[in-house]
Amino acid sequence: MKFWRRKMSDRLLELGIFAIGLFYPVVPKGKARMRVQISADHSKNDLAKAVAAFANARDELTSTDNLGGIGAP
């Protein structure tokens, strides 16, 4: 799980979205998650870009070719 979140965080940064992967011991084992912050300065277009980046990164990383056969969590 940690490996997948790290790859997701790296790919999102490449797509222009800053998202931090959180893993044990910051969160309980098996409960890794991503952290993003949204502010009033973000436009609807900014949010749409972020959602699209998450979907694109997920789709890219769930391919076993991109994870060395690991697949999605």
N, CA, C and O atoms as CSV, one atom per row, in Angstrom:
chain,resi,resn,atom,element,x,y,z
A,1,MET,N,N,0.827,-1.198,0.000
A,1,MET,CA,C,0.000,0.000,0.000
A,1,MET,C,C,0.869,1.259,0.000
A,1,MET,O,O,0.598,2.197,-0.749
A,2,LYS,N,N,1.913,1.286,0.837
A,2,LYS,CA,C,2.780,2.459,0.921
A,2,LYS,C,C,3.407,2.748,-0.442
A,2,LYS,O,O,3.461,3.900,-0.871
A,3,PHE,N,N,3.874,1.713,-1.114
A,3,PHE,CA,C,4.495,1.873,-2.423
A,3,PHE,C,C,3.521,2.517,-3.399
A,3,PHE,O,O,3.895,3.425,-4.141
A,4,TRP,N,N,2.278,2.056,-3.406
A,4,TRP,CA,C,1.279,2.574,-4.328
A,4,TRP,C,C,0.991,4.041,-4.050
A,4,TRP,O,O,0.905,4.840,-4.982
A,5,ARG,N,N,0.841,4.406,-2.783
A,5,ARG,CA,C,0.558,5.803,-2.428
A,5,ARG,C,C,1.729,6.698,-2.805
A,5,ARG,O,O,1.522,7.823,-3.260
A,6,ARG,N,N,2.944,6.221,-2.625
A,6,ARG,CA,C,4.119,7.015,-2.994
A,6,ARG,C,C,4.133,7.264,-4.505
A,6,ARG,O,O,4.387,8.384,-4.950
A,7,LYS,N,N,3.861,6.224,-5.286
A,7,LYS,CA,C,3.813,6.373,-6.738
A,7,LYS,C,C,2.695,7.343,-7.140
A,7,LYS,O,O,2.866,8.156,-8.048
A,8,MET,N,N,1.561,7.249,-6.461
A,8,MET,CA,C,0.424,8.125,-6.752
A,8,MET,C,C,0.805,9.579,-6.467
A,8,MET,O,O,0.541,10.461,-7.285
A,9,SER,N,N,1.418,9.828,-5.320
A,9,SER,CA,C,1.844,11.167,-4.947
A,9,SER,C,C,2.844,11.726,-5.961
A,9,SER,O,O,2.735,12.883,-6.368
A,10,ASP,N,N,3.809,10.915,-6.365
A,10,ASP,CA,C,4.802,11.348,-7.355
A,10,ASP,C,C,4.150,11.679,-8.686
A,10,ASP,O,O,4.474,12.692,-9.306
A,11,ARG,N,N,3.229,10.827,-9.127
A,11,ARG,CA,C,2.571,11.056,-10.424
A,11,ARG,C,C,1.687,12.293,-10.386
A,11,ARG,O,O,1.648,13.052,-11.354
A,12,LEU,N,N,0.977,12.508,-9.287
A,12,LEU,CA,C,0.144,13.704,-9.172
A,12,LEU,C,C,0.996,14.967,-9.238
A,12,LEU,O,O,0.597,15.949,-9.863
A,13,LEU,N,N,2.161,14.951,-8.601
A,13,LEU,CA,C,3.048,16.106,-8.647
A,13,LEU,C,C,3.489,16.374,-10.092
A,13,LEU,O,O,3.568,17.527,-10.515
A,14,GLU,N,N,3.773,15.317,-10.836
A,14,GLU,CA,C,4.120,15.472,-12.257
A,14,GLU,C,C,2.972,16.105,-13.039
A,14,GLU,O,O,3.201,16.812,-14.020
A,15,LEU,N,N,1.742,15.850,-12.606
A,15,LEU,CA,C,0.558,16.395,-13.266
A,15,LEU,C,C,0.164,17.767,-12.710
A,15,LEU,O,O,-0.859,18.322,-13.109
A,16,GLY,N,N,0.965,18.316,-11.795
A,16,GLY,CA,C,0.721,19.648,-11.255
A,16,GLY,C,C,-0.148,19.707,-10.018
A,16,GLY,O,O,-0.628,20.779,-9.651
A,17,ILE,N,N,-0.363,18.560,-9.361
A,17,ILE,CA,C,-1.196,18.503,-8.156
A,17,ILE,C,C,-0.317,18.069,-6.978
A,17,ILE,O,O,0.323,17.019,-7.034
A,18,PHE,N,N,-0.286,18.874,-5.916
A,18,PHE,CA,C,0.502,18.542,-4.741
A,18,PHE,C,C,-0.379,17.765,-3.769
A,18,PHE,O,O,-1.300,18.325,-3.175
A,19,ALA,N,N,-0.101,16.499,-3.613
A,19,ALA,CA,C,-0.849,15.619,-2.701
A,19,ALA,C,C,0.170,14.780,-1.942
A,19,ALA,O,O,1.099,14.235,-2.538
A,20,ILE,N,N,0.000,14.679,-0.655
A,20,ILE,CA,C,0.944,13.963,0.185
A,20,ILE,C,C,0.367,12.608,0.572
A,20,ILE,O,O,-0.771,12.516,1.032
A,21,GLY,N,N,1.158,11.561,0.383
A,21,GLY,CA,C,0.762,10.238,0.836
A,21,GLY,C,C,1.051,10.090,2.323
A,21,GLY,O,O,2.149,10.411,2.777
A,22,LEU,N,N,0.089,9.615,3.072
A,22,LEU,CA,C,0.263,9.385,4.514
A,22,LEU,C,C,0.211,7.888,4.782
A,22,LEU,O,O,-0.705,7.199,4.333
A,23,PHE,N,N,1.195,7.392,5.512
A,23,PHE,CA,C,1.265,5.966,5.819
A,23,PHE,C,C,1.663,5.770,7.270
A,23,PHE,O,O,1.996,6.724,7.972
A,24,TYR,N,N,1.623,4.518,7.709
A,24,TYR,CA,C,2.038,4.161,9.064
A,24,TYR,C,C,3.450,4.683,9.300
A,24,TYR,O,O,4.287,4.530,8.410
A,25,PRO,N,N,3.764,5.281,10.425
A,25,PRO,CA,C,3.010,5.360,11.680
A,25,PRO,C,C,2.125,6.593,11.816
A,25,PRO,O,O,1.521,6.797,12.868
A,26,VAL,N,N,2.035,7.426,10.767
A,26,VAL,CA,C,1.188,8.618,10.837
A,26,VAL,C,C,-0.286,8.231,10.904
A,26,VAL,O,O,-1.068,8.868,11.610
A,27,VAL,N,N,-0.661,7.188,10.169
A,27,VAL,CA,C,-2.020,6.648,10.203
A,27,VAL,C,C,-1.910,5.163,10.541
A,27,VAL,O,O,-0.838,4.582,10.377
A,28,PRO,N,N,-2.982,4.539,11.005
A,28,PRO,CA,C,-2.917,3.111,11.346
A,28,PRO,C,C,-2.482,2.255,10.153
A,28,PRO,O,O,-2.748,2.600,9.002
A,29,LYS,N,N,-1.818,1.146,10.440
A,29,LYS,CA,C,-1.410,0.213,9.391
A,29,LYS,C,C,-2.609,-0.174,8.545
A,29,LYS,O,O,-3.700,-0.424,9.059
A,30,GLY,N,N,-2.385,-0.218,7.225
A,30,GLY,CA,C,-3.453,-0.587,6.306
A,30,GLY,C,C,-4.437,0.533,6.007
A,30,GLY,O,O,-5.422,0.313,5.302
A,31,LYS,N,N,-4.188,1.733,6.530
A,31,LYS,CA,C,-5.117,2.859,6.347
A,31,LYS,C,C,-4.444,4.037,5.642
A,31,LYS,O,O,-4.790,5.190,5.901
A,32,ALA,N,N,-3.485,3.756,4.753
A,32,ALA,CA,C,-2.798,4.821,4.030
A,32,ALA,C,C,-3.813,5.681,3.286
A,32,ALA,O,O,-4.859,5.198,2.852
A,33,ARG,N,N,-3.489,6.950,3.149
A,33,ARG,CA,C,-4.395,7.871,2.463
A,33,ARG,C,C,-3.618,9.017,1.833
A,33,ARG,O,O,-2.418,9.165,2.060
A,34,MET,N,N,-4.296,9.805,1.061
A,34,MET,CA,C,-3.703,10.971,0.409
A,34,MET,C,C,-4.259,12.224,1.071
A,34,MET,O,O,-5.425,12.263,1.465
A,35,ARG,N,N,-3.412,13.255,1.192
A,35,ARG,CA,C,-3.874,14.524,1.764
A,35,ARG,C,C,-3.721,15.628,0.731
A,35,ARG,O,O,-2.660,15.794,0.130
A,36,VAL,N,N,-4.790,16.374,0.536
A,36,VAL,CA,C,-4.784,17.554,-0.326
A,36,VAL,C,C,-5.477,18.676,0.442
A,36,VAL,O,O,-6.240,18.419,1.373
A,37,GLN,N,N,-5.213,19.899,0.054
A,37,GLN,CA,C,-5.886,21.035,0.672
A,37,GLN,C,C,-6.537,21.875,-0.411
A,37,GLN,O,O,-5.943,22.143,-1.455
A,38,ILE,N,N,-7.747,22.277,-0.148
A,38,ILE,CA,C,-8.508,23.116,-1.063
A,38,ILE,C,C,-8.774,24.439,-0.354
A,38,ILE,O,O,-9.098,24.466,0.833
A,39,SER,N,N,-8.635,25.531,-1.094
A,39,SER,CA,C,-8.915,26.834,-0.502
A,39,SER,C,C,-9.932,27.584,-1.360
A,39,SER,O,O,-10.268,27.156,-2.465
A,40,ALA,N,N,-10.410,28.700,-0.836
A,40,ALA,CA,C,-11.374,29.529,-1.559
A,40,ALA,C,C,-10.763,30.121,-2.830
A,40,ALA,O,O,-11.491,30.547,-3.726
A,41,ASP,N,N,-9.443,30.149,-2.909
A,41,ASP,CA,C,-8.772,30.670,-4.101
A,41,ASP,C,C,-8.809,29.696,-5.271
A,41,ASP,O,O,-8.563,30.100,-6.408
A,42,HIS,N,N,-9.108,28.434,-5.025
A,42,HIS,CA,C,-9.188,27.458,-6.109
A,42,HIS,C,C,-10.501,27.654,-6.878
A,42,HIS,O,O,-11.574,27.789,-6.288
A,43,SER,N,N,-10.383,27.664,-8.196
A,43,SER,CA,C,-11.575,27.810,-9.039
A,43,SER,C,C,-12.187,26.441,-9.317
A,43,SER,O,O,-11.590,25.407,-9.015
A,44,LYS,N,N,-13.377,26.449,-9.892
A,44,LYS,CA,C,-13.992,25.185,-10.296
A,44,LYS,C,C,-13.109,24.479,-11.317
A,44,LYS,O,O,-13.036,23.251,-11.327
A,45,ASN,N,N,-12.440,25.240,-12.172
A,45,ASN,CA,C,-11.526,24.665,-13.152
A,45,ASN,C,C,-10.336,23.994,-12.457
A,45,ASN,O,O,-9.901,22.919,-12.870
A,46,ASP,N,N,-9.808,24.631,-11.398
A,46,ASP,CA,C,-8.707,24.033,-10.625
A,46,ASP,C,C,-9.141,22.693,-10.036
A,46,ASP,O,O,-8.403,21.710,-10.100
A,47,LEU,N,N,-10.337,22.663,-9.467
A,47,LEU,CA,C,-10.843,21.437,-8.853
A,47,LEU,C,C,-11.082,20.356,-9.905
A,47,LEU,O,O,-10.792,19.184,-9.665
A,48,ALA,N,N,-11.606,20.740,-11.061
A,48,ALA,CA,C,-11.816,19.775,-12.143
A,48,ALA,C,C,-10.478,19.210,-12.607
A,48,ALA,O,O,-10.374,18.017,-12.891
A,49,LYS,N,N,-9.457,20.056,-12.686
A,49,LYS,CA,C,-8.118,19.597,-13.070
A,49,LYS,C,C,-7.587,18.597,-12.051
A,49,LYS,O,O,-7.000,17.582,-12.426
A,50,ALA,N,N,-7.789,18.877,-10.764
A,50,ALA,CA,C,-7.304,17.972,-9.710
A,50,ALA,C,C,-8.025,16.621,-9.779
A,50,ALA,O,O,-7.386,15.574,-9.676
A,51,VAL,N,N,-9.331,16.640,-9.949
A,51,VAL,CA,C,-10.096,15.394,-10.045
A,51,VAL,C,C,-9.638,14.591,-11.255
A,51,VAL,O,O,-9.467,13.375,-11.168
A,52,ALA,N,N,-9.438,15.268,-12.388
A,52,ALA,CA,C,-8.972,14.582,-13.597
A,52,ALA,C,C,-7.574,14.005,-13.383
A,52,ALA,O,O,-7.286,12.902,-13.848
A,53,ALA,N,N,-6.708,14.733,-12.690
A,53,ALA,CA,C,-5.347,14.248,-12.420
A,53,ALA,C,C,-5.386,13.000,-11.533
A,53,ALA,O,O,-4.646,12.048,-11.777
A,54,PHE,N,N,-6.239,12.996,-10.510
A,54,PHE,CA,C,-6.377,11.809,-9.660
A,54,PHE,C,C,-6.852,10.614,-10.485
A,54,PHE,O,O,-6.328,9.509,-10.343
A,55,ALA,N,N,-7.835,10.836,-11.340
A,55,ALA,CA,C,-8.359,9.736,-12.159
A,55,ALA,C,C,-7.297,9.232,-13.132
A,55,ALA,O,O,-7.135,8.023,-13.303
A,56,ASN,N,N,-6.572,10.152,-13.769
A,56,ASN,CA,C,-5.530,9.750,-14.707
A,56,ASN,C,C,-4.410,8.984,-14.009
A,56,ASN,O,O,-3.964,7.946,-14.497
A,57,ALA,N,N,-3.960,9.498,-12.870
A,57,ALA,CA,C,-2.890,8.827,-12.128
A,57,ALA,C,C,-3.342,7.441,-11.672
A,57,ALA,O,O,-2.581,6.478,-11.767
A,58,ARG,N,N,-4.575,7.336,-11.178
A,58,ARG,CA,C,-5.113,6.038,-10.762
A,58,ARG,C,C,-5.124,5.068,-11.930
A,58,ARG,O,O,-4.683,3.925,-11.804
A,59,ASP,N,N,-5.627,5.526,-13.061
A,59,ASP,CA,C,-5.711,4.652,-14.227
A,59,ASP,C,C,-4.334,4.197,-14.687
A,59,ASP,O,O,-4.149,3.033,-15.043
A,60,GLU,N,N,-3.372,5.105,-14.680
A,60,GLU,CA,C,-2.015,4.757,-15.074
A,60,GLU,C,C,-1.396,3.760,-14.103
A,60,GLU,O,O,-0.755,2.795,-14.518
A,61,LEU,N,N,-1.590,3.997,-12.816
A,61,LEU,CA,C,-0.915,3.183,-11.806
A,61,LEU,C,C,-1.595,1.850,-11.537
A,61,LEU,O,O,-0.970,0.941,-10.989
A,62,THR,N,N,-2.849,1.717,-11.907
A,62,THR,CA,C,-3.502,0.430,-11.684
A,62,THR,C,C,-3.157,-0.567,-12.782
A,62,THR,O,O,-3.501,-1.745,-12.693
A,63,SER,N,N,-2.482,-0.092,-13.808
A,63,SER,CA,C,-1.958,-1.001,-14.825
A,63,SER,C,C,-0.795,-1.777,-14.200
A,63,SER,O,O,0.116,-1.169,-13.637
A,64,THR,N,N,-0.813,-3.084,-14.289
A,64,THR,CA,C,0.262,-3.874,-13.681
A,64,THR,C,C,1.609,-3.559,-14.305
A,64,THR,O,O,2.642,-3.767,-13.669
A,65,ASP,N,N,1.622,-3.058,-15.542
A,65,ASP,CA,C,2.881,-2.687,-16.181
A,65,ASP,C,C,3.568,-1.557,-15.426
A,65,ASP,O,O,4.795,-1.534,-15.326
A,66,ASN,N,N,2.788,-0.619,-14.894
A,66,ASN,CA,C,3.362,0.544,-14.211
A,66,ASN,C,C,3.725,0.273,-12.767
A,66,ASN,O,O,4.427,1.080,-12.159
A,67,LEU,N,N,3.278,-0.822,-12.198
A,67,LEU,CA,C,3.583,-1.127,-10.804
A,67,LEU,C,C,4.420,-2.386,-10.679
A,67,LEU,O,O,4.553,-2.936,-9.586
A,68,GLY,N,N,4.973,-2.839,-11.761
A,68,GLY,CA,C,5.786,-4.029,-11.689
A,68,GLY,C,C,4.997,-5.244,-11.259
A,68,GLY,O,O,5.527,-6.121,-10.577
A,69,GLY,N,N,3.713,-5.307,-11.655
A,69,GLY,CA,C,2.884,-6.458,-11.331
A,69,GLY,C,C,2.171,-6.375,-9.997
A,69,GLY,O,O,1.534,-7.339,-9.574
A,70,ILE,N,N,2.269,-5.221,-9.318
A,70,ILE,CA,C,1.653,-5.104,-7.997
A,70,ILE,C,C,0.155,-4.838,-8.093
A,70,ILE,O,O,-0.614,-5.384,-7.302
A,71,GLY,N,N,-0.275,-4.014,-9.041
A,71,GLY,CA,C,-1.701,-3.690,-9.162
A,71,GLY,C,C,-2.129,-2.706,-8.099
A,71,GLY,O,O,-1.318,-2.291,-7.272
A,72,ALA,N,N,-3.372,-2.335,-8.109
A,72,ALA,CA,C,-3.908,-1.348,-7.168
A,72,ALA,C,C,-4.070,-1.981,-5.788
A,72,ALA,O,O,-4.158,-3.202,-5.651
A,73,PRO,N,N,-4.106,-1.117,-4.767
A,73,PRO,CA,C,-4.281,-1.622,-3.399
A,73,PRO,C,C,-5.647,-2.229,-3.196
A,73,PRO,O,O,-5.957,-2.701,-2.102
